Amino acid sequence: MTRKLFGTDGVRGRANVHPMTAEMALRIGAAAGRYFRRDGSAAHRVVIGKDTRLSGYMFESALTAGFTSTGLNVLLLGPVPTPAVGLLTHSMRADVGVMISASHNPAHDNGIKFFGPDGFKLSDDDEAEIEALAANEIRPAEAGNIGRAKRIDDGRFRYVERVKSSFPAKRRLDGLKVVVDCANGAAYRAAPEVLWELGAEVVPLGVSPNGFNINDGCGSTAPEAAARLVRESGADLGICLDGDADRLIIIDETGAVADGDQIMGLFARRFAAEGRLAGNTLVATVMSNLGLERMLAEEGIALHRTPVGDRYVVEAMREKGFNLGGEQSGHIVMTDHATTGDGLMAALQFLAAMVETGQPASALARQFERCPQILENVRYAAGQDPLSDPSVVRAIADAEARLEGRGRLLIRKSGTEPLIRVMAECEDQQILREVVDSVAGTVTEATTAATAAG
């Protein structure tokens, strides 16, 4: 079945533009409600959380109407990180969980992510079934079976306690100064609370959401402000979360930035040394740097690659019994502790390494030498398919021929934005630059020509 609504991480788009309209959110909620209430009984519930976008109010109300119209009882968490929804969906015995967030995207975007009763994101098959139901007439519940809605006031506190429990027992963060950039997003209260309660001196940033400033010059996609604050305040570490707090970027005491590959490299080494790396394998996507793969091989650790998207990382982990995985972008998944990427929980594991080894962040955040890598994004218009253009096909073939035996090329459509991502790795930086410029330039020309022709 070809899916039109769901991408690699739920439904996402610009607020009040299809598919992210209140009407469609109501239909999606009703379809999901019908899907999870197939036995017709009344004992069904859904947990709904959101980040701090202004449009979150609209989508929260629309989804609530959709779910209650098909007989599900709704538990509203308010602003909480995405991993809190996975946690509470399972612990509150809900049939389904929903996070309203567009993650690292700008404030004008929003999205709808689904979690199953086990706290893990829904499979492609489940999402396809919900999409099929949303495309047709949805049978509502009888008047006497309409669901109720209730606000849960302590969802954040339940999450905070769970996150703290992942930190080593009897360890504290006394004496450590930590900058935490919450991206004016979902963790703006939870993250500083966790760090302070564990003993750190907290320097907060991005903790004043106004509905419009989520990810705006702050957070994991814009770590420059946090890096400056780390240097100016003399902090030991900087933690950058994204809008829904499921990804993490680390800043060491010098202000240098470490991405998810370096963090995964550290965790894989520590887990393996302690005999707790299941299958002696790290799961990562095709975007992870070749340097990580080489370092792991030297340590006798396997790297299992998946398509881009933390859901595919988690699916591989569950299928093969692995317990550590993630993405270069900063999603770190530790299934011993959580069902999805959790930026705050990963930050605590990094801090635990600092406390237990006595090493500074700069030593721990440099696990391997990166193979030179360039990523260029080219935006395209709705209805276009630049990758099918003959000139683009030829440019990609030529680039692959130049890189053969020297590096690798990865071309893909973003699953969350209308972007073509052009990524290449090669030790010869001149060839690397020329290859990426050639492919990205050809894609740009193809999209420009298609726009002019249309």
Secondary structure, DSSP 8 states (H G I E B T S, - for coil): ---SSEETTEEEEETTBTTBSHHHHHHHHHHHHHHHTTT--S--EEEEEE-S-THHHHHHHHHHHHHHHTT-EEEEEEE--HHHHHHHHHHTT-SEEEEE--TTS-TTEEEEEEE-TTSSB--HHHHHHHHHHHTS------GGG---EEE-TTHHHHHHHHHHHTS-TT---TT-EEEEE-TTSTTTTHHHHHHHHTT-EEEEES----SS-TTSS-STT-THHHHHHHHHHT-SEEEEE-TTS--EEEE-TTS-EE-HHHHHHHHHHHHHHTT-SGGGEEEEETTS-HHHHHHHHHTT-EEEEE-SSHHHHHHHHHHHT--EEE-TTS-EEETTT-SS--HHHHHHHHHHHHHHH---HHHHT--S----EEEEEEE--TT--GGGSHHHHHHHHHHHHHHTTTEEEEEEE-SSSSEEEEEEEES-HHHHHHHHHHHHHHHHHHHHHHHHH-
